[in-house]
């Protein structure tokens, strides 16, 4: 009741207390007490209302009064009793009207007349609208007050019943509402005056403390935009009101229109462009370099740029994508090869960023024909800490909020810019590296979705390369395909998962933000091995283990190997992707639809996505059965059976491609060459239509004599990079 009129509430509460005293029906003493009390209560309110009348308006304060239960007749002056359906107020009106008019003044008579206009003929169910109409006031000015209590009532025959003692009243709060509205208006007017005064003071402070310095900063930005190689001078950071002579020249040369009226907007745009350039040049690996050098140290800005900051250990999926026949392109295109690379990068960067979970997909750098892509899981320290916290919550029953949360970019704290001062944390870095190498990434919640989306990002890049208009236009470039459409941009992909050191490599003259790790090298080896196995994408065992069960069911285990420079034995997998015979234009989607597909990813996408299904349409169940048998015999050392099954698998693949007409035009050309007696044409036909992994394993076994060596351990080293 913070906004209600407490006087009326207390009055009704008082009357309710009186009402509860009389608990017997027909008791003369009780009835006399109740009648007298109600009469005194009502007449007191009328008298109080009469003392505060304004402008001869005699609207009563109490508009309605009802008291229950009825225990005795409500006696009037003439001895008559009230009817059972009359309200107390209507009874009081009859009482007032029974007074001798000669005993009343004119004003009192007018009051009684006005009061009875509202009180007369009252009914128990009278509404606020009816009362407001009689009294000539607004419905919103009527206040309803009701009190009820459960109690015992003794009847005339002596029985005791449980009944409700209640008092209901309606009050005219017109005066109170008007007073409150006027007070509210005064309060708002005072607040408006205070706000306007405060804004005037703040505006003056903003001009002196904000806009003035912003103008000077805009001049500095304009100076560096004109000459990016210019060195900073002390005048740029002076604290006085005078600018340097050079800045004064800029100010004189620039009109108010050139600087504009919104200096903060221009500054934000300039800083945004600078930050965007830094981000695109250094990528996510350079974020720590930027934040460290811009961080404050002991309350002062870093004065010297120091690129040799310590690296940080991170978990991520590392991917390499390489353009096939790049030497042919650069030899024939010359400077225009940059346009081709940028066309490829536009497709690759877009799909990697789209399918990276939570914007984790970033392209780190270009290495000529190859691109390094990183799907960053998070800093090793943060991942381990959050995983330990989640484990404690689950097994210790802790109520502390925690668990594995989505990685957030946190502000880099202050640190010493000198590399020498960072050596004190060497022991901590060593411990972190040990934990990073031993942590099983499969234990991270949500890692399967994270990995699935990263792999789909690579496969979507593969599909988009063959439907992007700019890349398809290179087919007609005479320098590459003799103008007959014989050329197409082809790419290979490799993926591995694990930890890496993220940081800067270089000196004060030139630095590169990069990742150093055996897992980065492993991803590069996977990409390079694609040519050897005749596939478009290779995944390491570490990546396969992190994927969902639905995604793993679509992969094909090709071989078990070790790579050059590593003794780790691991299985390698591919997602069978073939572009020939597939019109990816039929499955193109708008950017908005593709973004929605990525945001709403579920493992079911591996079953229904048209791009993924089309690029794998040449793989049949009978082919997989034969290949898996051949691969298993190969790994167990029974190479004769392995060669037999793998040759059969290769024949099935040739039959599938030829029978279904995936590459009908190419096949017709090759058939014509075979009929013309070209010996190599038949071999080229099998290379175009056959299964690359089957032929790779067959070639390896036949080169070794067709029999597994005695020291065969079920895997082989890949000696080439």
Buried (B, 14 or more C-beta within 10 A) or exposed (E): EEEEBEEBBEBBEBBBBBBBEBBBBEBEEBBEBBBEBBBEBBEEBBEEBBEEEEEEEBBBBBBBBBBBBEBBBBBBEEEEEBEEEBBBBBBBBBBBBEEEEEEBEEEBBEBBEBBBBBBEEBEEEBEBEBBBEBBEBEEEBBBEBEBEEEEEBBEEEEEEEEBEBBBBBBBBBBBBBEEEEEEEEEEEEEEEEEEEEEEEEEEEEEEEEEEEEBBBBBBBBBBBEEEEEEEEEEBBEEEEEEBBEBBEEBBEEBEEEEBEEEBEEBBEEBEEEEEEEBBEEBBBBBBBBBBBBEBEEEEEEBEEEBBBBBBBBBBBBBBBBBBBBBEEBBEBBEEBBEEBBEBBBBBBBBBBBBBBBEEBBBBBBBEEBBBBBBBBBBBBBBBBEBBEBBBBBEEEEEEEEBBBEEBEEEEBEEBBBEEEEBEEEEEEBEEBBEBBEEBEBEEBEEBBBBBBBBBBBBBBBBBBBBBBEBBBEBBEBEBBBEEEEEBBBBBBBBBBBBBBBBBBBEEEEEBBBBBBBBBBBBBBBBBBBBBBBBBBBBBBBBBBBBBBEBBBEBBBBBBBBBBEEBEEBBBBBBBBBBBBBBEBEEBBEEEEEBEEBBEEBEBEBBEEBBBBBBBBBBBBEEBBBBBBBBBBBBBEBBBEBBBBBBBBBBBBBBBBBBEEEBBEEBBEEBBEBBEEEEEEBEEBBBEBBBBBBBBBBBEBBEEEEEEBEEEBEEEBEBEEE
